[in-house]
Amino acid sequence: MRVIRIGLLCIAVGAFSLPATAQQSATPGTPAATGFKAKFKEKRVKFVSRMKNIYFAAGCKILDSEARAGLVDAEAARIFVRQKADPKVDDLKKEAEQDGLARASRPGECDYFQKNPEAAEALRKAAREAKEAALKR
């Protein structure tokens, strides 16, 4: 009789503890996935912002088309290192190009680079470094 009670007690404890451990194992996976998505979205926002600045500089004649193309490719490769060619990245580039060139076409916007020559020089330097890195590959 005593053996049966102990056996039933063990079965009851085991039955109630299985759902609790199943719930615990599912919980830690969710924040990791959320964190990865948040980091990816953050990278995407930075990428689009940099692309807009590059196209804005190209529209203001700070960068020539060769330097612009090299810098755009280098930025895309730096941000999306492990991803294959993705049409979404191309769409982001096109959107950034439209926004950057539209900003450059507005009157007085290109004065930004006259007021901030260090920003223009930083873009030129980044373009030179991207070109040198591409030649080394």
Backbone as ProteinMPNN parsed JSONL, in Angstrom:
{"seq_chain_A": "MRVIRIGLLCIAVGAFSLPATAQQSATPGTPAATGFKAKFKEKRVKFVSRMKNIYFAAGCKILDSEARAGLVDAEAARIFVRQKADPKVDDLKKEAEQDGLARASRPGECDYFQKNPEAAEALRKAAREAKEAALKR", "coords_chain_A": {"N_chain_A": [[0.816, -1.176, 0.0], [1.866, 1.216, 0.842], [3.93, 1.435, -0.981], [2.531, 1.738, -3.32], [1.338, 4.25, -2.948], [3.612, 5.883, -2.883], [4.534, 5.418, -5.425], [2.387, 6.48, -6.968], [2.558, 9.111, -6.132], [5.056, 9.861, -7.187], [4.52, 9.624, -9.926], [2.526, 11.584, -10.202], [3.939, 13.928, -9.506], [5.865, 13.918, -11.511], [4.213, 14.168, -13.786], [3.118, 16.719, -13.471], [5.364, 18.316, -13.519], [6.451, 18.192, -16.092], [4.964, 19.849, -18.026], [5.686, 22.355, -17.022], [8.473, 22.535, -17.421], [8.502, 22.408, -20.168], [7.319, 24.821, -20.882], [9.208, 26.616, -19.91], [11.423, 26.168, -21.544], [10.63, 27.193, -23.973], [10.433, 29.911, -23.6], [13.048, 31.289, -23.393], [13.895, 31.39, -26.096], [12.435, 33.306, -27.483], [13.163, 36.084, -26.736], [15.735, 36.163, -27.841], [15.308, 35.917, -30.583], [13.829, 38.237, -30.983], [15.719, 40.145, -30.276], [17.609, 39.753, -32.314], [16.127, 40.525, -34.567], [15.683, 43.184, -33.925], [18.293, 44.205, -33.938], [18.887, 43.812, -36.63], [17.017, 45.508, -37.849], [17.948, 47.934, -36.869], [20.48, 48.051, -38.068], [19.627, 48.218, -40.692], [18.347, 50.707, -40.752], [20.513, 52.414, -40.235], [22.041, 51.855, -42.487], [20.387, 52.821, -44.587], [20.353, 55.52, -43.904], [23.077, 56.224, -44.2], [23.342, 55.704, -46.924], [21.618, 57.621, -48.005], [23.032, 59.935, -47.325], [25.338, 59.559, -48.86], [24.333, 59.588, -51.504], [23.245, 62.126, -51.44], [25.566, 63.668, -51.212], [26.702, 62.997, -53.666], [24.819, 64.119, -55.374], [25.285, 66.756, -54.844], [27.682, 67.13, -56.027], [29.96, 66.456, -54.599], [31.015, 63.945, -54.484], [32.206, 61.923, -57.153], [30.717, 59.839, -59.744], [31.967, 57.337, -59.821], [33.271, 57.14, -57.331], [31.056, 57.31, -55.702], [29.644, 54.956, -56.386], [31.466, 52.982, -55.57], [31.594, 53.496, -52.818], [28.948, 53.07, -52.031], [28.663, 50.319, -52.583], [30.601, 49.307, -50.823], [29.545, 50.058, -48.325], [27.168, 48.598, -48.331], [28.183, 46.005, -48.362], [29.514, 45.998, -45.947], [27.503, 46.292, -44.026], [25.634, 44.24, -44.595], [26.986, 41.684, -44.426], [26.876, 38.811, -44.261], [24.769, 38.16, -45.844], [23.166, 37.087, -48.824], [22.788, 38.316, -52.209], [20.128, 40.429, -52.157], [16.91, 41.355, -53.1], [15.59, 43.219, -51.557], [17.579, 44.801, -50.451], [18.491, 46.113, -52.711], [16.192, 47.564, -53.265], [16.18, 49.234, -51.036], [18.484, 50.706, -51.584], [17.707, 52.058, -53.92], [15.584, 53.597, -52.957], [16.961, 55.202, -51.107], [18.643, 56.52, -52.869], [16.825, 58.05, -54.389], [15.781, 59.715, -52.358], [18.123, 61.017, -51.412], [19.086, 62.342, -53.738], [16.885, 63.942, -54.277], [16.937, 65.61, -52.058], [19.328, 66.935, -52.55], [18.627, 68.386, -54.781], [17.061, 70.423, -53.865], [16.906, 73.928, -53.301], [19.678, 75.504, -51.784], [20.37, 73.396, -50.112], [22.778, 72.086, -50.66], [24.595, 73.764, -49.575], [25.278, 72.837, -47.162], [27.626, 71.31, -47.254], [29.492, 73.289, -47.753], [29.392, 74.718, -45.437], [30.17, 72.766, -43.681], [32.922, 71.566, -44.187], [34.434, 69.44, -43.244], [32.732, 67.271, -43.213], [32.375, 66.779, -45.925], [34.995, 66.129, -46.607], [35.331, 63.838, -45.058], [33.58, 62.06, -46.324], [34.821, 61.908, -48.84], [37.255, 60.757, -48.09], [36.36, 58.288, -47.08], [35.395, 57.224, -49.45], [37.788, 56.989, -50.919], [39.127, 55.088, -49.325], [37.372, 52.929, -49.604], [37.683, 52.406, -52.297], [40.388, 51.672, -52.381], [40.282, 49.373, -50.789], [38.705, 47.755, -52.384], [40.39, 47.368, -54.538], [42.362, 45.808, -53.413], [41.193, 43.369, -53.084]], "CA_chain_A": [[0.0, 0.0, 0.0], [2.762, 2.353, 0.943], [4.671, 1.461, -2.233], [1.616, 2.258, -4.339], [1.213, 5.688, -2.706], [4.864, 6.517, -3.299], [4.542, 5.336, -6.893], [1.433, 7.459, -7.483], [3.104, 10.435, -5.854], [6.122, 10.095, -8.173], [3.873, 9.829, -11.23], [1.848, 12.885, -10.154], [4.966, 14.979, -9.545], [6.44, 13.888, -12.856], [3.23, 14.656, -14.755], [2.951, 18.159, -13.326], [6.601, 19.039, -13.775], [6.75, 18.208, -17.531], [4.506, 21.066, -18.7], [6.421, 23.522, -16.539], [9.77, 22.601, -18.099], [8.255, 22.691, -21.586], [7.086, 26.248, -21.002], [10.443, 27.319, -19.642], [12.353, 26.052, -22.663], [10.162, 28.006, -25.086], [10.556, 31.322, -23.27], [14.305, 31.938, -23.728], [14.097, 31.557, -27.533], [11.729, 34.473, -27.978], [13.942, 37.314, -26.677], [16.877, 36.113, -28.756], [14.805, 36.23, -31.92], [13.458, 39.643, -30.978], [16.962, 40.905, -30.279], [18.206, 39.661, -33.648], [15.333, 41.354, -35.466], [15.915, 44.584, -33.565], [19.616, 44.569, -34.438], [18.808, 43.874, -38.086], [16.31, 46.745, -38.202], [18.852, 49.041, -36.562], [21.47, 48.083, -39.14], [18.958, 48.663, -41.904], [18.118, 52.152, -40.638], [21.82, 53.058, -40.408], [22.413, 51.675, -43.888], [19.612, 53.755, -45.403], [20.818, 56.865, -43.579], [24.374, 56.426, -44.859], [23.125, 55.743, -48.37], [21.045, 58.932, -48.32], [24.119, 60.911, -47.261], [26.229, 59.351, -50.007], [23.658, 60.089, -52.705], [23.14, 63.571, -51.271], [26.878, 64.207, -51.574], [26.868, 62.827, -55.112], [23.958, 65.111, -56.009], [25.919, 68.069, -54.642], [28.964, 67.052, -56.746], [31.06, 66.234, -53.663], [31.567, 62.668, -54.931], [31.897, 61.582, -58.535], [29.894, 58.629, -59.82], [32.79, 56.164, -59.499], [33.458, 57.126, -55.877], [29.747, 57.02, -55.117], [29.338, 53.537, -56.579], [32.345, 52.201, -54.7], [31.207, 53.705, -51.418], [27.655, 52.402, -51.833], [28.92, 48.877, -52.523], [31.348, 49.02, -49.6], [28.613, 50.165, -47.203], [26.244, 47.457, -48.383], [28.938, 44.809, -47.976], [29.852, 46.098, -44.527], [26.304, 46.125, -43.214], [24.986, 42.958, -44.871], [28.121, 40.818, -44.733], [26.559, 37.393, -44.427], [23.572, 37.95, -46.646], [23.332, 36.999, -50.275], [22.139, 39.414, -52.917], [18.732, 40.471, -51.744], [16.2, 42.439, -53.783], [15.215, 44.245, -50.581], [18.721, 45.712, -50.328], [18.45, 46.954, -53.909], [15.091, 48.507, -53.08], [16.64, 50.233, -50.067], [19.43, 51.581, -52.284], [16.949, 52.925, -54.833], [14.858, 54.554, -52.126], [17.944, 56.149, -50.576], [19.107, 57.335, -53.997], [15.783, 59.035, -54.682], [15.711, 60.693, -51.266], [19.357, 61.805, -51.391], [19.132, 63.236, -54.899], [15.814, 64.928, -54.096], [17.437, 66.58, -51.076], [20.365, 67.735, -53.2], [18.033, 69.269, -55.783], [16.402, 71.552, -53.207], [17.788, 75.09, -53.222], [20.366, 75.797, -50.535], [20.726, 72.197, -49.353], [24.187, 71.744, -50.869], [25.413, 74.655, -48.752], [25.697, 72.06, -45.991], [29.019, 70.901, -47.41], [30.316, 74.481, -47.644], [29.424, 75.066, -44.018], [30.806, 71.648, -42.979], [33.866, 70.925, -45.113], [34.93, 68.179, -42.678], [31.805, 66.207, -43.639], [32.713, 66.475, -47.315], [36.295, 65.449, -46.612], [35.132, 62.492, -44.496], [32.99, 61.242, -47.385], [35.859, 61.654, -49.854], [38.209, 59.819, -47.507], [35.697, 56.98, -47.051], [35.347, 56.735, -50.834], [39.147, 56.548, -51.27], [39.397, 53.84, -48.605], [36.563, 51.871, -50.215], [38.307, 52.091, -53.583], [41.614, 50.924, -52.087], [39.905, 48.041, -50.3], [38.214, 46.988, -53.524], [41.541, 47.001, -55.37], [43.125, 44.764, -52.714], [40.499, 42.071, -53.194]], "C_chain_A": [[0.87, 1.254, 0.0], [3.553, 2.519, -0.366], [3.802, 2.049, -3.343], [1.462, 3.763, -4.175], [2.462, 6.433, -3.175], [4.952, 6.521, -4.829], [3.604, 6.353, -7.519], [1.924, 8.887, -7.269], [4.189, 10.799, -6.866], [5.542, 10.372, -9.555], [3.211, 11.198, -11.274], [2.856, 14.029, -10.243], [5.584, 15.05, -10.936], [5.499, 14.456, -13.897], [3.068, 16.167, -14.671], [4.222, 18.947, -13.627], [6.94, 19.098, -15.261], [6.217, 19.445, -18.23], [5.272, 22.303, -18.257], [7.77, 23.633, -17.231], [9.591, 22.879, -19.578], [8.029, 24.181, -21.791], [8.375, 27.031, -20.798], [11.384, 27.26, -20.841], [11.923, 26.913, -23.839], [10.408, 29.486, -24.832], [11.898, 31.929, -23.657], [14.52, 32.153, -25.222], [13.486, 32.837, -28.064], [12.553, 35.756, -27.877], [15.144, 37.314, -27.627], [16.443, 36.454, -30.172], [14.431, 37.699, -32.024], [14.706, 40.515, -31.021], [17.631, 40.897, -31.636], [17.46, 40.553, -34.629], [15.565, 42.834, -35.19], [17.275, 45.056, -34.078], [19.6, 44.71, -35.953], [18.106, 45.155, -38.527], [17.184, 47.96, -37.947], [19.923, 49.18, -37.644], [20.862, 48.624, -40.428], [18.741, 50.168, -41.9], [19.431, 52.907, -40.842], [22.268, 52.993, -41.863], [21.696, 52.694, -44.765], [20.067, 55.188, -45.15], [22.153, 57.173, -44.259], [24.217, 56.529, -46.369], [22.555, 57.097, -48.787], [22.123, 59.999, -48.306], [25.057, 60.784, -48.45], [25.597, 59.897, -51.274], [23.448, 61.6, -52.636], [24.456, 64.229, -51.668], [27.125, 64.084, -53.073], [26.023, 63.848, -55.865], [24.518, 66.517, -55.895], [27.298, 68.144, -55.285], [30.165, 66.984, -55.803], [31.777, 64.947, -54.033], [31.248, 62.475, -56.409], [31.182, 60.235, -58.578], [30.678, 57.367, -59.476], [32.984, 56.033, -57.984], [32.151, 56.782, -55.179], [29.43, 55.538, -55.221], [30.192, 52.657, -55.668], [31.961, 52.303, -53.24], [29.874, 53.024, -51.098], [27.861, 50.896, -51.702], [29.645, 48.484, -51.24], [30.435, 49.07, -48.373], [27.662, 48.978, -47.167], [26.951, 46.187, -47.937], [29.256, 44.822, -46.488], [28.645, 45.815, -43.643], [25.713, 44.723, -43.374], [26.021, 41.925, -45.276], [27.691, 39.403, -45.078], [25.342, 37.135, -45.282], [23.923, 37.884, -48.118], [22.657, 38.199, -50.907], [20.637, 39.355, -52.645], [18.044, 41.619, -52.476], [15.778, 43.552, -52.831], [16.338, 45.267, -50.406], [18.754, 46.646, -51.531], [17.325, 47.981, -53.821], [15.471, 49.61, -52.093], [17.602, 51.223, -50.724], [18.692, 52.554, -53.189], [16.185, 53.998, -54.066], [15.799, 55.628, -51.582], [18.455, 57.068, -51.681], [18.086, 58.419, -54.324], [15.73, 60.121, -53.614], [16.939, 61.606, -51.242], [19.44, 62.79, -52.541], [18.033, 64.291, -54.827], [16.252, 66.01, -53.111], [18.467, 67.499, -51.726], [19.777, 68.722, -54.208], [17.314, 70.471, -55.162], [17.376, 72.719, -53.077], [18.38, 75.276, -51.821], [20.796, 74.582, -49.736], [22.212, 71.857, -49.488], [25.135, 72.687, -50.127], [25.909, 73.948, -47.494], [27.172, 71.694, -46.077], [29.976, 72.094, -47.421], [30.451, 74.91, -46.185], [30.15, 74.011, -43.192], [31.789, 70.934, -43.905], [34.435, 69.612, -44.567], [34.016, 67.014, -43.051], [32.099, 65.795, -45.077], [34.026, 65.711, -47.384], [36.171, 64.029, -46.059], [34.519, 61.555, -45.538], [34.012, 60.918, -48.468], [36.878, 60.631, -49.354], [37.625, 58.41, -47.473], [35.624, 56.379, -48.452], [36.724, 56.251, -51.288], [39.476, 55.22, -50.609], [38.607, 52.67, -49.193], [37.171, 51.439, -51.547], [39.582, 51.273, -53.369], [41.309, 49.513, -51.61], [39.415, 47.162, -51.439], [39.365, 46.533, -54.423], [42.361, 45.885, -54.732], [42.485, 43.397, -52.85], [40.848, 41.413, -54.43]], "O_chain_A": [[0.631, 2.208, -0.741], [3.808, 3.645, -0.795], [4.296, 2.777, -4.204], [1.456, 4.488, -5.17], [2.364, 7.493, -3.794], [5.388, 7.498, -5.439], [3.967, 7.018, -8.489], [1.729, 9.758, -8.116], [4.231, 11.931, -7.347], [6.02, 11.253, -10.27], [3.322, 11.903, -12.277], [2.64, 14.992, -10.979], [5.796, 16.139, -11.468], [5.94, 15.158, -14.806], [2.898, 16.827, -15.696], [4.15, 20.131, -13.956], [7.673, 20.001, -15.664], [6.967, 20.061, -18.986], [5.481, 23.213, -19.059], [8.175, 24.736, -17.595], [10.443, 23.524, -20.189], [8.502, 24.746, -22.777], [8.592, 28.034, -21.478], [12.081, 28.238, -21.115], [12.768, 27.329, -24.632], [10.576, 30.245, -25.787], [11.902, 33.024, -24.218], [15.282, 33.048, -25.586], [14.001, 33.398, -29.032], [12.64, 36.477, -28.872], [15.519, 38.362, -28.154], [17.129, 37.193, -30.878], [14.691, 38.337, -33.045], [14.737, 41.519, -31.732], [18.165, 41.917, -32.071], [18.078, 41.255, -35.43], [15.634, 43.641, -36.117], [17.398, 46.168, -34.591], [20.224, 45.618, -36.503], [18.547, 45.813, -39.47], [17.164, 48.914, -38.725], [20.234, 50.287, -38.081], [21.495, 49.387, -41.158], [18.927, 50.83, -42.921], [19.463, 53.921, -41.538], [22.809, 53.959, -42.401], [22.324, 53.355, -45.592], [20.155, 55.984, -46.085], [22.336, 58.252, -44.823], [24.878, 57.341, -47.016], [22.962, 57.657, -49.805], [22.14, 60.876, -49.17], [25.521, 61.79, -48.989], [26.257, 60.598, -52.041], [23.473, 62.277, -53.664], [24.461, 65.233, -52.38], [27.703, 64.986, -53.68], [26.461, 64.385, -56.882], [24.258, 67.369, -56.745], [28.01, 69.131, -55.101], [31.263, 67.406, -56.165], [32.999, 64.856, -53.916], [30.157, 62.818, -56.867], [31.057, 59.567, -57.552], [30.122, 56.43, -58.903], [32.872, 54.94, -57.43], [32.139, 56.052, -54.188], [28.993, 54.927, -54.245], [29.695, 51.703, -55.069], [31.997, 51.313, -52.509], [29.702, 52.466, -50.014], [27.296, 50.268, -50.807], [29.341, 47.453, -50.64], [30.539, 48.223, -47.485], [27.385, 48.423, -46.104], [26.374, 45.38, -47.208], [29.267, 43.774, -45.843], [28.776, 45.157, -42.611], [25.335, 44.094, -42.387], [25.934, 41.352, -46.362], [28.112, 38.862, -46.1], [24.924, 35.986, -45.427], [24.853, 38.54, -48.588], [22.027, 39.002, -50.219], [19.984, 38.339, -52.885], [18.547, 42.743, -52.471], [15.625, 44.701, -53.247], [16.077, 46.458, -50.233], [19.017, 47.84, -51.384], [17.483, 49.125, -54.248], [15.125, 50.775, -52.29], [17.547, 52.424, -50.459], [19.014, 53.741, -53.222], [16.144, 55.159, -54.474], [15.473, 56.815, -51.596], [18.674, 58.257, -51.452], [18.451, 59.58, -54.514], [15.644, 61.308, -53.93], [16.813, 62.819, -51.073], [19.822, 63.944, -52.347], [18.235, 65.421, -55.272], [15.967, 67.191, -53.313], [18.473, 68.704, -51.478], [20.363, 69.775, -54.461], [16.994, 71.43, -55.864], [18.551, 72.512, -52.772], [17.672, 75.213, -50.816], [21.53, 74.729, -48.759], [22.83, 71.39, -48.532], [26.338, 72.436, -50.06], [26.847, 74.409, -46.843], [27.888, 71.762, -45.078], [31.159, 71.927, -47.126], [31.498, 75.402, -45.763], [30.687, 74.316, -42.126], [31.519, 69.821, -44.356], [34.871, 68.761, -45.342], [34.485, 65.884, -43.188], [32.075, 64.609, -45.408], [34.149, 64.749, -48.142], [36.839, 63.116, -46.546], [34.899, 60.387, -45.622], [34.068, 59.791, -48.959], [37.308, 59.752, -50.101], [38.315, 57.444, -47.799], [35.772, 55.169, -48.621], [36.83, 55.226, -51.961], [40.035, 54.327, -51.245], [39.115, 51.551, -49.271], [37.173, 50.255, -51.884], [39.829, 50.301, -54.083], [41.999, 48.565, -51.984], [39.678, 45.959, -51.457], [39.319, 45.445, -54.998], [42.99, 45.098, -55.44], [43.165, 42.376, -52.742], [40.366, 40.314, -54.701]]}, "name": "protein", "num_of_chains": 1, "seq": "MRVIRIGLLCIAVGAFSLPATAQQSATPGTPAATGFKAKFKEKRVKFVSRMKNIYFAAGCKILDSEARAGLVDAEAARIFVRQKADPKVDDLKKEAEQDGLARASRPGECDYFQKNPEAAEALRKAAREAKEAALKR"}
